[in-house]
């Protein structure tokens, strides 16, 4: 975990199946890069939102 990182909730579609994954990153762009690096170009990212603390 890096300094200034937050938790983002990424909603994506892989092979016609919707999935939700929690990712730790500094920005929403970094969260998208992490998902693309893990799942490749086949992952269609629907939304990236910052997880709010309770």
ABEGO torsion letter per residue (X at the ends): XBBGBBBBBBBBBBGGBBBBBBBBBABAAAAAAAAAAAAEAABBBABBBBBBBX
